[in-house]
Amino acid sequence: MNAPDPATVPAEGPSVSLTGRDEARVRLAPATLAVTAGRPEAVAGAPLNTPVVLSSTYVAAPPGAPPGPVYGRWTNDTWTAFETALGALEGGNALVMSSGMAAISAALTLVPLGGRLVLPRHPYSGTTVIAESLAAEGRLTVEPVDIADTDAVVATLDGADLLWVESPTNPMLEVADLGALARAAHERDVPVVADNTFCTPLVMRPLDHGADLVVHSVTKYLAGHSDVVLGAVVTRRPDLLSRLAAHRTTHGAIAGPVETYLALRGLRTLALRVDRAGSNAAVLARRLAGHPAVTGVRHPSLPDDPGHARALAQMRGFGAIVSVEVRGGADAAERVSAGVRLWVHATSLGGVESTLERRRRYPTEALTVPESLLRLSVGIEDVEDLWADLEQALDAL
Ligand SMILES: *Cc1c(COP(=O)(O)O)cnc(C)c1O
């Protein structure tokens, strides 16, 4: 008999299920879950951490025995450890993917051929790029919306096939009313996907607000050390879980076990990092708003920020991304990027180190993002050192 081709064998439903022990953990506080979820049973002499399992293939089970793992594109114990931890934090079942973009493209398969996707006008730029390329191929149509304008979004939902939410958005930091949007979408049978990269489950749990699916760039805060590229999806819906697990298996955008191990290692300190980066960001946002070279600051912690009240209502904290506009346009923003010494002039976000960049240096960035806008990813360094460095770069303008 021929062995089944791994490419054609469907994933056997959910690859993650909470064991009794993990269900007890769901009642623990998030900071505790980040440390404890996804560990092997505590057995004398056994390792505390799930090891990196490097195997493409597994020895077959004898007739009548439970099948166990078969092939490395279908399942991996290091994935399962990470997925259990992230699933416990988000309150759903997680699937790790090879990158945030792999998670986003998997989620976009929920739009049927010819369907209509409602998309924030300022989502992560890669999300716009992939949605527009799918639109150019005639696979779907895209409806760009101001995700902070609940009425305007709701007005587009009749006949839509998927509502995409990012909150706060990247890099404009618009805050969506996720609960209101999810209720309106569900009244019309429109599923809701939330990109929760900026918040992490410690700041907001979109599934609790009605989202059907969460996507993550694990590359950012979850892994947290700027050393891996990885993604994930999380859901409570068994139909979506098995569909996306099958997608991962057959399309093959699987995570490397070493990257997954590093991400889980990073996740263990998520609560400390998110707290520290978030409080640093709030201090810096306030000080930046008072600097004469700064013409605008966006951070939901600021009492006069348009997203402040919503953030208070649906988030625990305000996240650690701050956007600033500087006097003097693109050139001035580039000079600040070049003038910092402690901050790293680099793309990406969510690492322990503070980074900044002018977003419009990319041709793919939305044209409604101001030329002089710098996106700051605030890290966990001492806040006075961070401020002193920013201040000298701004003073030099
Ligand atoms: C970086 C990012 C992504 C893409 O993730 P990758 O891991 O780079 O593929 C998606 N969404 C948001 C909000 C991001 O910041």
The ligand as an ORCA input file, in Angstrom:
! r2SCAN-3c Opt
* xyz 0 1
  C       4.956     43.229     11.468
  C       3.489     43.152     11.432
  C       2.848     42.192     10.624
  C       3.604     41.249      9.717
  O       4.287     40.271     10.454
  P       5.643     39.526      9.967
  O       5.985     38.702     11.149
  O       6.637     40.609      9.634
  O       5.305     38.732      8.763
  C       1.468     42.153     10.668
  N       0.739     42.996     11.429
  C       1.328     43.936     12.204
  C       0.473     44.851     13.011
  C       2.717     44.045     12.223
  O       3.287     44.991     12.979
*
